[in-house]
Amino acid sequence: MEKTDKIIAVVCVIIIILAGIGIWQSLSSRPSGKKIELPKGYLVTWERKIGALPDIQGEALDRIISSDVPYTANISIDKDNLENVTFTLIWEDDHTYGLFRRKGLDKLTLVITDPDGVEICNDTTEGNATVTIKTSTNFVPTITYIEANSLEEAKRRLEENYSHKWKDEPFRIYVSVKVGEPIFRPLKRLRDKGNNFTIKISYTYYEPRLVEASSHEELEEMSASSVKEIKALEMIFKMGCGRV
């Protein structure tokens, strides 16, 4: 190696050392930049809950002279993630006759249509009955883990995947009665105008709960100028190595 090349190599080494010291001092004296919060993991657990609407106390009429008066109503459930809805009709004929065998039994017909327009019940019973109808949305929770920067963000992302099927949508209930009292007993028939009944409505739904699974350390954000300085140092090393 010629003397000139040796001098150039020594100068390059000195420049590299001085540049490294300068960059180190610059980075160490510079205040920390913004911190970046990495996404956190949240476990999702689903709790199956039971709810109920107020009982329906209704009446359906079967008149001789004027028109019949069936009972009609629309009910809705204000819940996300509905699983099942159950209707239970309870009734008993309040006007019958006969000592050894009950006669003049009324017939009560219950018709229920779900929010999709599907008739889920069309059932006629005589004398008395307890009728239970259960219908399902077929909802099954599937989300068990969510990544998000905060609990609030995790909740928003989870809510975006809620099932809203049948929430605040009407179920139509129709109840009619056919009086069993014969017409040749006019006084008895006039007294028997129809029947009262009770409908109980319950439902099941899922409610999620979020729990943070793990937390990550915050990382310091490196400024653009610091990145440039490091790249410059790398170039100096390459130049020095190329000349030695």
Backbone as CSV, one residue per row, in Angstrom:
resi,resn,N_x,N_y,N_z,CA_x,CA_y,CA_z,C_x,C_y,C_z
1,MET,0.856,-1.189,0.000,0.000,0.000,0.000,0.894,1.241,0.000
2,GLU,0.572,2.192,-0.872,1.364,3.397,-0.961,1.121,4.297,0.233
3,LYS,2.056,5.198,0.436,1.980,6.095,1.594,0.729,6.964,1.530
4,THR,0.371,7.409,0.321,-0.818,8.269,0.159,-2.086,7.523,0.553
5,ASP,-2.173,6.256,0.138,-3.350,5.452,0.481,-3.457,5.245,1.977
6,LYS,-2.293,5.053,2.641,-2.320,4.867,4.095,-2.834,6.117,4.791
7,ILE,-2.409,7.265,4.298,-2.863,8.528,4.908,-4.375,8.681,4.738
8,ILE,-4.857,8.353,3.538,-6.304,8.457,3.275,-7.076,7.514,4.184
9,ALA,-6.570,6.302,4.385,-7.242,5.325,5.241,-7.319,5.817,6.671
10,VAL,-6.194,6.395,7.168,-6.179,6.908,8.546,-7.179,8.043,8.696
11,VAL,-7.230,8.926,7.699,-8.172,10.049,7.750,-9.611,9.539,7.774
12,CYS,-9.911,8.516,6.970,-11.273,7.949,6.933,-11.664,7.382,8.287
13,VAL,-10.696,6.683,8.918,-10.990,6.100,10.233,-11.282,7.194,11.240
14,ILE,-10.479,8.268,11.200,-10.693,9.381,12.132,-12.061,10.018,11.891
15,ILE,-12.414,10.192,10.601,-13.724,10.782,10.267,-14.859,9.907,10.784
16,ILE,-14.706,8.593,10.610,-15.748,7.661,11.067,-15.919,7.758,12.574
17,ILE,-14.790,7.790,13.298,-14.867,7.865,14.762,-15.527,9.161,15.203
18,LEU,-15.101,10.277,14.611,-15.672,11.575,14.983,-17.162,11.646,14.640
19,ALA,-17.526,11.112,13.472,-18.937,11.127,13.068,-19.781,10.288,14.018
20,GLY,-19.234,9.128,14.410,-19.969,8.270,15.346,-20.174,8.943,16.680
21,ILE,-19.117,9.611,17.180,-19.238,10.316,18.462,-20.257,11.441,18.361
22,GLY,-20.233,12.173,17.242,-21.168,13.286,17.078,-22.613,12.819,17.026
23,ILE,-22.858,11.747,16.284,-24.240,11.226,16.184,-24.717,10.693,17.523
24,TRP,-23.815,10.000,18.247,-24.200,9.454,19.558,-24.575,10.575,20.519
25,GLN,-23.766,11.659,20.526,-24.065,12.788,21.397,-25.381,13.458,20.997
26,SER,-25.605,13.542,19.678,-26.835,14.174,19.201,-28.065,13.386,19.625
27,LEU,-27.990,12.062,19.492,-29.141,11.217,19.848,-29.366,11.180,21.346
28,SER,-28.264,11.137,22.125,-28.407,11.032,23.574,-28.915,12.324,24.193
29,SER,-28.586,13.469,23.573,-29.027,14.748,24.129,-30.411,15.143,23.651
30,ARG,-30.913,14.463,22.628,-32.210,14.815,22.066,-33.324,14.218,22.917
31,PRO,-34.377,14.997,23.239,-35.481,14.453,24.038,-36.195,13.336,23.286
32,SER,-36.770,12.460,24.056,-37.478,11.324,23.458,-38.620,11.810,22.589
33,GLY,-38.823,11.116,21.486,-39.928,11.477,20.608,-41.236,10.902,21.108
34,LYS,-42.245,10.949,20.255,-43.551,10.410,20.617,-43.474,8.901,20.773
35,LYS,-44.298,8.397,21.632,-44.334,6.958,21.858,-45.495,6.339,21.090
36,ILE,-45.230,5.200,20.514,-46.256,4.497,19.751,-46.798,3.348,20.589
37,GLU,-48.091,3.298,20.702,-48.716,2.215,21.456,-49.119,1.113,20.489
38,LEU,-48.504,-0.031,20.641,-48.810,-1.151,19.763,-50.196,-1.703,20.085
39,PRO,-50.848,-2.342,19.112,-52.167,-2.921,19.375,-52.128,-3.907,20.535
40,LYS,-53.168,-3.860,21.342,-53.287,-4.779,22.465,-54.236,-5.906,22.085
41,GLY,-54.168,-6.976,22.830,-55.066,-8.094,22.589,-56.144,-8.156,23.656
42,TYR,-57.388,-8.374,23.229,-58.513,-8.461,24.158,-59.249,-9.780,23.938
43,LEU,-59.420,-10.507,25.025,-60.200,-11.737,24.971,-61.679,-11.390,25.075
44,VAL,-62.499,-12.080,24.284,-63.947,-11.849,24.285,-64.641,-13.091,24.841
45,THR,-65.355,-12.906,25.938,-66.167,-13.992,26.484,-67.634,-13.592,26.365
46,TRP,-68.485,-14.569,26.071,-69.905,-14.308,25.833,-70.740,-14.931,26.950
47,GLU,-71.563,-14.109,27.569,-72.451,-14.592,28.627,-73.874,-14.720,28.080
48,ARG,-74.443,-15.893,28.255,-75.813,-16.140,27.794,-76.786,-15.657,28.864
49,LYS,-77.654,-14.730,28.487,-78.573,-14.131,29.447,-80.021,-14.396,29.056
50,ILE,-80.899,-14.269,30.053,-82.332,-14.498,29.848,-83.085,-13.217,30.180
51,GLY,-84.000,-12.847,29.310,-84.837,-11.675,29.542,-86.298,-12.019,29.324
52,ALA,-87.168,-11.091,29.679,-88.603,-11.327,29.516,-89.322,-10.006,29.311
53,LEU,-90.403,-10.056,28.558,-91.278,-8.907,28.382,-92.437,-9.013,29.373
54,PRO,-93.111,-7.914,29.652,-94.298,-7.995,30.521,-95.339,-8.949,29.936
55,ASP,-96.006,-9.688,30.813,-97.037,-10.627,30.356,-98.148,-9.893,29.609
56,ILE,-98.660,-10.554,28.594,-99.820,-10.030,27.864,-101.082,-10.623,28.482
57,GLN,-101.952,-9.767,28.969,-103.261,-10.190,29.470,-104.291,-9.756,28.426
58,GLY,-104.748,-10.718,27.627,-105.609,-10.367,26.507,-106.972,-11.021,26.573
59,GLU,-107.810,-10.633,25.617,-109.162,-11.178,25.520,-109.558,-11.247,24.052
60,ALA,-110.169,-12.368,23.674,-110.706,-12.535,22.323,-112.204,-12.791,22.442
61,LEU,-113.006,-12.148,21.576,-114.468,-12.219,21.673,-115.070,-12.903,20.450
62,ASP,-116.123,-13.695,20.722,-116.902,-14.349,19.667,-118.357,-13.960,19.894
63,ARG,-118.797,-12.935,19.174,-120.126,-12.376,19.397,-121.164,-13.000,18.469
64,ILE,-122.419,-12.997,18.929,-123.509,-13.547,18.119,-124.000,-12.520,17.105
65,ILE,-124.215,-11.309,17.578,-124.838,-10.284,16.738,-123.786,-9.495,15.957
66,SER,-122.867,-8.884,16.659,-121.863,-8.058,15.985,-120.645,-8.898,15.589
67,SER,-119.667,-8.230,15.025,-118.482,-8.930,14.524,-117.621,-9.456,15.673
68,ASP,-116.910,-10.528,15.374,-115.960,-11.061,16.350,-114.819,-10.065,16.560
69,VAL,-114.208,-10.148,17.728,-113.091,-9.253,18.045,-111.887,-10.099,18.458
70,PRO,-111.030,-10.434,17.513,-109.805,-11.159,17.884,-108.826,-10.210,18.563
71,TYR,-107.858,-10.787,19.228,-106.809,-9.984,19.855,-105.625,-9.919,18.897
72,THR,-105.117,-8.721,18.664,-103.928,-8.558,17.825,-102.939,-7.634,18.530
73,ALA,-101.681,-7.922,18.358,-100.638,-7.082,18.961,-99.321,-7.328,18.244
74,ASN,-98.475,-6.313,18.262,-97.101,-6.432,17.782,-96.165,-6.227,18.969
75,ILE,-95.219,-7.121,19.122,-94.235,-6.972,20.198,-92.837,-6.996,19.581
76,SER,-91.899,-6.334,20.235,-90.516,-6.326,19.758,-89.573,-6.410,20.949
77,ILE,-88.345,-6.806,20.661,-87.337,-7.007,21.705,-86.131,-6.125,21.392
78,ASP,-85.751,-5.308,22.337,-84.663,-4.345,22.146,-83.334,-4.941,22.619
79,LYS,-82.886,-5.985,21.922,-81.626,-6.631,22.297,-80.850,-7.042,21.053
80,ASP,-79.529,-6.803,21.099,-78.644,-7.362,20.082,-78.332,-8.811,20.439
81,ASN,-77.829,-9.540,19.455,-77.341,-10.911,19.661,-78.415,-11.827,20.240
82,LEU,-79.639,-11.671,19.744,-80.729,-12.551,20.183,-80.452,-13.987,19.748
83,GLU,-80.797,-14.917,20.631,-80.640,-16.333,20.295,-82.004,-16.993,20.094
84,ASN,-82.840,-16.975,21.134,-84.153,-17.619,21.074,-85.229,-16.688,21.616
85,VAL,-86.452,-16.886,21.138,-87.627,-16.206,21.687,-88.681,-17.278,21.949
86,THR,-89.263,-17.243,23.155,-90.237,-18.263,23.548,-91.558,-17.607,23.939
87,PHE,-92.642,-18.107,23.357,-93.994,-17.641,23.677,-94.734,-18.768,24.396
88,THR,-95.400,-18.432,25.493,-96.196,-19.421,26.224,-97.607,-18.882,26.420
89,LEU,-98.574,-19.567,25.809,-99.990,-19.198,25.940,-100.628,-20.036,27.045
90,ILE,-101.334,-19.360,27.954,-102.038,-20.045,29.043,-103.488,-19.561,29.037
91,TRP,-104.426,-20.509,28.970,-105.832,-20.109,28.992,-106.709,-21.254,29.492
92,GLU,-107.916,-20.892,29.934,-108.900,-21.879,30.382,-110.300,-21.330,30.130
93,ASP,-111.157,-22.186,29.584,-112.536,-21.789,29.289,-113.251,-21.431,30.592
94,ASP,-113.862,-20.254,30.616,-114.513,-19.792,31.848,-116.020,-20.041,31.870
95,HIS,-116.586,-20.600,30.776,-118.018,-20.923,30.752,-118.209,-22.305,30.130
96,THR,-118.458,-23.298,30.967,-118.740,-24.654,30.494,-119.924,-25.208,31.288
97,TYR,-120.419,-26.359,30.856,-121.505,-27.000,31.587,-121.330,-28.513,31.493
98,GLY,-122.136,-29.227,32.294,-122.047,-30.687,32.340,-121.477,-31.149,33.667
99,LEU,-122.095,-32.199,34.245,-121.659,-32.706,35.540,-120.482,-33.671,35.405
100,PHE,-120.629,-34.657,34.537,-119.605,-35.693,34.418,-118.629,-35.420,33.258
101,ARG,-119.074,-34.617,32.326,-118.205,-34.276,31.201,-118.424,-32.824,30.826
102,ARG,-117.341,-32.120,30.717,-117.448,-30.702,30.390,-117.924,-30.527,28.952
103,LYS,-118.902,-29.651,28.800,-119.463,-29.379,27.481,-119.384,-27.879,27.193
104,GLY,-119.603,-27.553,25.940,-119.564,-26.148,25.548,-118.167,-25.552,25.596
105,LEU,-117.166,-26.384,25.318,-115.778,-25.923,25.405,-115.432,-24.974,24.254
106,ASP,-114.823,-23.861,24.603,-114.365,-22.913,23.587,-113.102,-23.433,22.900
107,LYS,-112.869,-22.903,21.711,-111.638,-23.207,20.980,-110.871,-21.901,20.760
108,LEU,-109.617,-21.924,21.167,-108.774,-20.727,21.058,-107.666,-20.994,20.039
109,THR,-107.490,-20.059,19.120,-106.461,-20.201,18.082,-105.402,-19.118,18.255
110,LEU,-104.164,-19.554,18.295,-103.027,-18.640,18.419,-102.203,-18.687,17.137
111,VAL,-101.959,-17.503,16.564,-101.119,-17.385,15.367,-100.013,-16.371,15.669
112,ILE,-98.763,-16.770,15.433,-97.625,-15.872,15.640,-96.794,-15.839,14.366
113,THR,-96.469,-14.632,13.930,-95.630,-14.441,12.744,-94.364,-13.706,13.161
114,ASP,-93.206,-14.239,12.764,-91.950,-13.612,13.178,-91.626,-12.408,12.284
115,PRO,-90.593,-11.623,12.622,-90.269,-10.424,11.832,-89.911,-10.700,10.379
116,ASP,-89.533,-11.942,10.060,-89.219,-12.291,8.676,-90.460,-12.657,7.875
117,GLY,-91.640,-12.597,8.533,-92.880,-12.933,7.847,-93.205,-14.413,7.863
118,VAL,-92.475,-15.185,8.661,-92.704,-16.627,8.745,-93.694,-16.918,9.869
119,GLU,-94.720,-17.691,9.563,-95.710,-18.073,10.567,-95.136,-19.210,11.411
120,ILE,-94.759,-18.895,12.635,-94.101,-19.890,13.482,-95.091,-20.654,14.347
121,CYS,-96.349,-20.208,14.364,-97.362,-20.910,15.152,-98.740,-20.653,14.563
122,ASN,-99.527,-21.725,14.456,-100.947,-21.630,14.109,-101.610,-22.814,14.797
123,ASP,-101.929,-22.612,16.071,-102.334,-23.721,16.931,-103.703,-23.449,17.545
124,THR,-104.587,-24.432,17.447,-105.921,-24.330,18.040,-106.050,-25.350,19.164
125,THR,-106.468,-24.875,20.334,-106.665,-25.758,21.486,-108.089,-25.598,22.000
126,GLU,-108.555,-26.599,22.735,-109.950,-26.619,23.196,-110.012,-26.747,24.716
127,GLY,-110.855,-25.929,25.320,-111.118,-26.040,26.758,-110.097,-25.333,27.622
128,ASN,-108.869,-25.731,27.542,-107.768,-25.095,28.273,-106.463,-25.634,27.712
129,ALA,-105.420,-24.882,27.897,-104.140,-25.338,27.357,-103.012,-24.431,27.829
130,THR,-101.829,-25.008,27.786,-100.584,-24.252,27.909,-99.754,-24.598,26.682
131,VAL,-99.579,-23.623,25.816,-98.898,-23.846,24.541,-97.591,-23.058,24.543
132,THR,-96.493,-23.742,24.235,-95.182,-23.093,24.198,-94.601,-23.174,22.794
133,ILE,-94.184,-22.028,22.284,-93.572,-21.940,20.956,-92.205,-21.288,21.108
134,LYS,-91.194,-21.937,20.566,-89.831,-21.417,20.651,-89.266,-21.248,19.250
135,THR,-88.714,-20.080,18.988,-88.114,-19.814,17.686,-86.708,-19.265,17.877
136,SER,-85.857,-19.458,16.885,-84.438,-19.131,17.038,-83.932,-18.273,15.889
137,THR,-82.950,-17.413,16.202,-82.264,-16.625,15.174,-81.066,-17.374,14.607
138,ASN,-80.697,-18.480,15.257,-79.513,-19.271,14.885,-78.207,-18.508,15.101
139,PHE,-78.239,-17.513,15.989,-77.013,-16.762,16.274,-76.121,-17.557,17.223
140,VAL,-74.843,-17.666,16.845,-73.836,-18.314,17.689,-72.611,-17.400,17.734
141,PRO,-72.164,-16.958,18.909,-70.981,-16.089,18.981,-69.738,-16.807,18.464
142,THR,-68.951,-16.102,17.659,-67.739,-16.704,17.094,-66.476,-15.909,17.416
143,ILE,-66.609,-14.624,17.716,-65.430,-13.790,17.971,-64.940,-14.018,19.398
144,THR,-63.679,-14.393,19.533,-63.105,-14.652,20.854,-61.873,-13.798,21.144
145,TYR,-61.393,-13.057,20.133,-60.174,-12.260,20.333,-60.201,-11.058,19.398
146,ILE,-59.794,-9.897,19.925,-59.763,-8.667,19.127,-58.472,-7.918,19.424
147,GLU,-57.832,-7.408,18.375,-56.680,-6.527,18.541,-57.135,-5.088,18.367
148,ALA,-56.745,-4.221,19.291,-57.126,-2.812,19.230,-56.157,-1.997,20.071
149,ASN,-56.139,-0.689,19.830,-55.244,0.196,20.570,-55.777,0.560,21.952
150,SER,-57.073,0.360,22.159,-57.672,0.701,23.451,-58.925,-0.139,23.656
151,LEU,-59.404,-0.120,24.889,-60.627,-0.859,25.203,-61.815,-0.281,24.440
152,GLU,-61.852,1.051,24.313,-62.953,1.690,23.590,-62.967,1.261,22.124
153,GLU,-61.780,1.204,21.513,-61.708,0.769,20.118,-62.120,-0.691,19.982
154,ALA,-61.714,-1.511,20.943,-62.098,-2.927,20.913,-63.616,-3.077,20.999
155,LYS,-64.249,-2.259,21.847,-65.710,-2.312,21.964,-66.372,-1.922,20.647
156,ARG,-65.845,-0.864,20.011,-66.428,-0.427,18.737,-66.297,-1.514,17.675
157,ARG,-65.133,-2.125,17.614,-64.924,-3.167,16.608,-65.806,-4.379,16.880
158,LEU,-66.005,-4.679,18.155,-66.862,-5.811,18.503,-68.317,-5.514,18.146
159,GLU,-68.765,-4.287,18.440,-70.151,-3.910,18.146,-70.449,-3.942,16.650
160,GLU,-69.414,-3.707,15.838,-69.604,-3.770,14.385,-69.966,-5.182,13.923
161,ASN,-69.683,-6.167,14.753,-69.962,-7.557,14.390,-71.140,-8.140,15.178
162,TYR,-71.893,-7.279,15.866,-73.081,-7.751,16.573,-74.115,-8.286,15.581
163,SER,-74.932,-9.204,16.067,-76.096,-9.640,15.296,-77.281,-8.758,15.687
164,HIS,-77.892,-8.116,14.688,-79.045,-7.252,14.944,-80.351,-7.912,14.488
165,LYS,-80.284,-9.203,14.195,-81.477,-9.883,13.687,-82.603,-9.828,14.716
166,TRP,-83.750,-9.339,14.280,-84.995,-9.236,15.045,-84.953,-8.169,16.136
167,LYS,-83.856,-7.424,16.250,-83.835,-6.359,17.250,-84.809,-5.259,16.835
168,ASP,-85.727,-4.914,17.741,-86.720,-3.856,17.521,-87.608,-4.138,16.307
169,GLU,-87.695,-5.397,15.897,-88.565,-5.763,14.783,-89.792,-6.497,15.329
170,PRO,-90.961,-6.301,14.712,-92.203,-6.788,15.325,-92.502,-8.272,15.085
171,PHE,-92.902,-8.941,16.160,-93.592,-10.221,16.083,-95.093,-9.904,16.122
172,ARG,-95.852,-10.500,15.225,-97.293,-10.254,15.194,-98.009,-11.402,15.904
173,ILE,-98.866,-11.042,16.866,-99.631,-12.030,17.634,-101.115,-11.858,17.310
174,TYR,-101.761,-12.974,17.001,-103.190,-12.967,16.663,-103.864,-14.100,17.440
175,VAL,-104.902,-13.749,18.208,-105.639,-14.748,18.990,-107.127,-14.589,18.701
176,SER,-107.764,-15.686,18.327,-109.214,-15.675,18.096,-109.855,-16.808,18.893
177,VAL,-111.167,-16.696,19.119,-111.876,-17.705,19.906,-113.174,-18.097,19.208
178,LYS,-113.512,-19.351,19.354,-114.796,-19.867,18.867,-115.524,-20.450,20.066
179,VAL,-116.606,-19.768,20.467,-117.340,-20.180,21.663,-118.020,-21.523,21.421
180,GLY,-117.931,-22.404,22.428,-118.507,-23.740,22.299,-119.936,-23.852,22.804
181,GLU,-120.437,-22.821,23.437,-121.815,-22.838,23.937,-122.777,-22.891,22.749
182,PRO,-123.686,-23.885,22.703,-124.584,-24.027,21.545,-125.596,-22.890,21.463
183,ILE,-126.043,-22.619,20.241,-126.955,-21.514,19.996,-128.345,-21.786,20.567
184,PHE,-128.692,-23.089,20.748,-130.020,-23.390,21.291,-130.084,-23.142,22.798
185,ARG,-128.989,-22.703,23.379,-129.001,-22.224,24.764,-128.678,-20.729,24.713
186,PRO,-129.618,-19.918,24.224,-129.325,-18.511,23.913,-128.830,-17.699,25.103
187,LEU,-129.411,-17.897,26.272,-128.974,-17.115,27.427,-127.534,-17.459,27.811
188,LYS,-127.244,-18.761,27.821,-125.879,-19.188,28.129,-124.900,-18.691,27.054
189,ARG,-125.400,-18.755,25.809,-124.528,-18.327,24.709,-124.227,-16.834,24.789
190,LEU,-125.219,-16.034,25.150,-125.009,-14.598,25.264,-124.038,-14.261,26.391
191,ARG,-124.053,-15.067,27.423,-123.146,-14.821,28.549,-121.701,-15.174,28.191
192,ASP,-121.554,-16.168,27.322,-120.197,-16.598,26.940,-119.758,-15.808,25.703
193,LYS,-119.048,-14.732,25.935,-118.644,-13.853,24.834,-117.272,-14.208,24.262
194,GLY,-116.520,-14.970,25.003,-115.173,-15.299,24.538,-114.308,-15.758,25.696
195,ASN,-113.047,-15.445,25.623,-112.137,-15.909,26.668,-110.963,-14.956,26.889
196,ASN,-110.508,-14.956,28.136,-109.268,-14.276,28.486,-108.101,-15.251,28.349
197,PHE,-106.914,-14.712,28.264,-105.726,-15.561,28.151,-104.507,-14.764,28.599
198,THR,-103.426,-15.479,28.811,-102.143,-14.867,29.170,-101.071,-15.393,28.222
199,ILE,-100.232,-14.490,27.750,-99.082,-14.891,26.931,-97.811,-14.388,27.611
200,LYS,-96.930,-15.316,27.929,-95.626,-14.977,28.510,-94.574,-15.027,27.404
201,ILE,-93.682,-14.048,27.414,-92.651,-13.960,26.373,-91.285,-13.844,27.043
202,SER,-90.430,-14.787,26.749,-89.055,-14.747,27.262,-88.087,-14.893,26.094
203,TYR,-86.839,-14.544,26.338,-85.846,-14.621,25.267,-84.459,-14.811,25.869
204,THR,-83.566,-15.339,25.056,-82.164,-15.469,25.446,-81.315,-14.675,24.460
205,TYR,-80.236,-14.119,24.968,-79.327,-13.340,24.134,-77.927,-13.427,24.722
206,TYR,-76.955,-12.988,23.944,-75.560,-13.046,24.378,-75.022,-11.634,24.606
207,GLU,-74.299,-11.488,25.708,-73.672,-10.207,26.038,-72.172,-10.435,26.195
208,PRO,-71.343,-9.696,25.432,-69.898,-9.940,25.475,-69.215,-9.205,26.625
209,ARG,-68.053,-9.713,26.985,-67.203,-9.079,27.994,-65.774,-9.094,27.475
210,LEU,-65.118,-7.933,27.528,-63.759,-7.794,27.020,-62.762,-7.748,28.173
211,VAL,-61.685,-8.518,28.043,-60.614,-8.521,29.036,-59.291,-8.435,28.298
212,GLU,-58.424,-7.507,28.726,-57.135,-7.355,28.062,-56.297,-8.608,28.270
213,ALA,-55.821,-9.162,27.168,-55.061,-10.409,27.241,-53.597,-10.162,27.540
214,SER,-53.017,-9.103,26.977,-51.607,-8.807,27.194,-51.361,-7.348,26.885
215,SER,-50.254,-6.808,27.418,-49.885,-5.420,27.139,-48.479,-5.384,26.563
216,HIS,-48.249,-4.501,25.634,-46.942,-4.368,24.995,-46.263,-3.087,25.474
217,GLU,-44.919,-3.114,25.544,-44.172,-1.915,25.918,-44.260,-0.897,24.795
218,GLU,-44.348,0.334,25.185,-44.388,1.401,24.185,-42.999,1.596,23.596
219,LEU,-42.968,1.827,22.291,-41.703,2.035,21.585,-41.523,3.509,21.265
220,GLU,-40.248,3.983,21.360,-39.951,5.366,21.004,-39.891,5.504,19.490
221,GLU,-40.493,6.570,19.023,-40.490,6.828,17.583,-39.213,7.580,17.212
222,MET,-38.512,7.067,16.249,-37.265,7.695,15.816,-37.578,8.784,14.799
223,SER,-37.010,9.967,14.991,-37.272,11.091,14.097,-36.599,10.868,12.752
224,ALA,-37.061,11.590,11.750,-36.525,11.437,10.396,-35.070,11.869,10.323
225,SER,-34.704,12.901,11.091,-33.317,13.374,11.056,-32.367,12.337,11.625
226,SER,-32.803,11.611,12.646,-31.958,10.575,13.230,-31.717,9.461,12.232
227,VAL,-32.745,9.124,11.480,-32.607,8.082,10.465,-31.593,8.510,9.412
228,LYS,-31.650,9.781,9.009,-30.710,10.289,8.005,-29.280,10.223,8.517
229,GLU,-29.094,10.546,9.797,-27.746,10.526,10.360,-27.175,9.114,10.384
230,ILE,-27.982,8.159,10.708,-27.513,6.775,10.735,-27.165,6.304,9.328
231,LYS,-28.001,6.688,8.350,-27.704,6.312,6.968,-26.400,6.950,6.495
232,ALA,-26.170,8.195,6.925,-24.919,8.863,6.555,-23.722,8.135,7.149
233,LEU,-23.844,7.670,8.378,-22.765,6.928,9.024,-22.478,5.635,8.278
234,GLU,-23.537,4.967,7.829,-23.361,3.727,7.075,-22.605,3.989,5.771
235,MET,-22.923,5.095,5.119,-22.236,5.433,3.870,-20.758,5.706,4.116
236,ILE,-20.438,6.383,5.243,-19.039,6.679,5.563,-18.260,5.387,5.769
237,PHE,-18.887,4.437,6.477,-18.234,3.146,6.697,-17.947,2.455,5.374
238,LYS,-18.931,2.506,4.482,-18.753,1.850,3.186,-17.627,2.509,2.395
239,MET,-17.585,3.842,2.425,-16.536,4.570,1.703,-15.164,4.254,2.278
240,GLY,-15.077,4.231,3.605,-13.800,3.961,4.243,-13.296,2.570,3.929
241,CYS,-14.197,1.603,4.000,-13.807,0.217,3.731,-13.397,0.052,2.281
242,GLY,-14.000,0.833,1.398,-13.678,0.710,-0.019,-12.303,1.254,-0.344
243,ARG,-11.815,2.220,0.475,-10.531,2.828,0.160,-9.377,2.138,0.868
244,VAL,-9.676,1.391,1.949,-8.581,0.781,2.715,-7.995,-0.386,1.938
